[in-house]
Amino acid sequence: MNAPVRMAQISGSPPTGTPPKIVKLEKPQNGQAIAIALDGQTKLDFTAIASERITLVRVGDRLVILFDNDTTVTIDPVFDSAGNAL
């Protein structure tokens, strides 16, 4: 299954206040499942898994990243009720 990947980009200046938290995603050890709860001030850093073979799956408002070593990273919430990225 080959489908294009759409990336969202925000233009303009970020809101003043506290800087966003950056969560660096890493490939879990064999057999692990990791869950990450996001808030409005969190950004995801995919650079550590950029060369990994992954599958991205939308489950409701969650994004599940499946790795080739039978591990998963679940990120919640990523999507709104219409399926748009938050």
Helices and strands as residue ranges (DSSP letters): E 21-24, E 33-37, E 42-45, G 47-49, E 54-59, E 62-67, E 72-76
